[in-house]
Amino acid sequence: MADILSLKESVLVYLDRSGGLQKLAEDCKLFNDPQQIEAVYRFCVSVNPSDVIEVDPVLGDCVLRDPLRATALFQSVCFLAIKTLSLVEKLHTENQVNVILKLTHLPPFPEYMLDLCSFPRGYGPMRPVSMEGLVIAMTRVTKYTQGARFLCINDDCPCSTGFHHIRVHAPGATESATVGNNFSCMICSSPLKEDVKFRVLGAKQLVELIHVNALDGLSAYQQNSLRYQSVTLFLRDELCNSMRIGRLYRVLGIPAHVHQWPSITWSIEANNVQPWEPEYPTKVSASFQELLKATAGSPWRFSAIVAQCFGLDVAPPGLYNTLKLGLLLSLVQTRADVKVAFHSLDLLVVTTDTLISDRLMTYSLSLACRGVRHQASGEMFASLSRDEHGAGTANIYAGSALLATGGICMLGDLGCYRKDRLDAIQSVLENGTVSVFIPGKKYGEDADQQLSFPVQCSFWALTDASRRSSRPDCAVLGTAEMGPVPIQLADVFGLVIQCRDMVGEQALLAQTIHILQQAVQPGKPLYSSCWEFSTQDYQELIAHAQSLQVELSPEAEKIIHGYYMASRRVRTQSQGVKISVASIKLLISLAEAHCKLCLRTRVLEEDAVIAVLLCENSVTLKHGASALVIPPDAVFPCDLSDVDGLHRRDVTLDELHQNILRFIYAYAPGADTYITEE
């Protein structure tokens, strides 16, 4: 008894020091409505285990090892405080106080960490644990019973009135454990009957959490054949809707065995939920640092060499440079950080050799912080199934696009998709959301419901230009054959890149030699004249570039704004093509991505030039050439195998820079105020 009193005294000291008593008094004001009488009064108490241990180590051990006993101690102290301070006049018994302990964190020791890959589960104490994982499914919010009042059917028993028998939900308990019909009076052993008008309902949501490494099986390079099993989280009341499909979270929760005859389900009662991001290496390798110093004299050379030497396991240097640069820019610009606004860079590749392009995209996908390769036969956005934990509501499972949140979703060849799938992709690219229709009758609801989920990933796709389409405008100068892809879908992709490298036979010969050398001399460097960068070097470079915060310089802003206004005016008048506001977002995104790839924090005028050239080439492929005349491969107009090639590229880009300025000066309204004729 003395030990219990000592623990209760420690609880009171902690509540006083941490501000818990003041918060308790404020929460009690919500229950002082004279028109309303509650059977259960629910209070959330924030508990910092480190501070509790400083007050009383025994109490701290109780909080971490026996949370149900610790909850009972806090309940008793809160009841005494409410009665002593007369905070709630309608409160009669301690049973009416329902205290929920919200842990701020757990000690960083293995005993308190739960690896979602570890098995078997369910052995060991049912105490708070911390886990990290990816949300792959969730249900709609439904109701559950927080607490209920029961009365003895024996009129002579004191428990036939008042609030002596109060049952509240406990971790792992089912609905029948709270409002069952087989309870007996603790005084006379007579059956108890629920007073239904005092039942207190709360909100409940089920979430499926899985280890983040499970995405390896959905990426381009499947590392192993392991199978991962998800764990079910129960979110209750204020935690409902605190998690989103496709996001990573750190969850503090209490493992529980949910008994649903004839089976027992192992699940987690969530106690605290926080967004979580794994730590990625942000250092730049010595090789890239050396290259950065060697190319300091030109704002264009670093990114050119990085693209030239990228993916040498797939294609020889000099081939597909524009595609390589586009993939790198998309990787750099797509970021998963939930603290900043999401940026994406969608990419559509037009090619007659889908094999090499697909391999390059597959290799690039392995460098993304999160990459999912969608299978044409799988679910792209979301699917429905019935919940198996007794709620009977709809369980919404993430498709490839939602699983790729904050990363890349590779669609592959769009020629493999039906028209309805292509229409769905176009709708998502236009609106940035996917809608899920839930039929009410099928899932136990009175009415149908439609939910929307944000789609926050970059899409990569390719189309086979050798498959002829029925485009009526393919004869327009500069347009490209899009194969089975409608022009409306190509428009919403933003950046379109056509792989038109060297003359066909020459490119085929270079690729053939490359493959044969890899087969005969595996692991040996094939190109001694090239800078050598490993896959890890590129991973570190991309991770570091993603973390950079960049700002737009006034010079770059003028180039982007001027080109947008001039292009919009020219193409609307001569071609009847409407240049949407999305084009200016694409220009800014490309300029920022090139700036990051060059490891700068200020977007220069030269970054804007690269963005304009890529964007103009993209629009030309879709709608034809305009008054701004640039070569088809404007970003890589010449061979970069030596220093002279890099110098010729710099000279050519300077000339194209001047052409862009003349174009803006001639066609952009008011351009003469910020661009001189010289």
Summary of the structure (lengths in Angstrom):
residues: 678
radius of gyration: 31.6
end to end distance: 92.7
largest distance: 104.0
contacts: 2131
relative contact order: 0.09
helix: 40%
strand: 21%
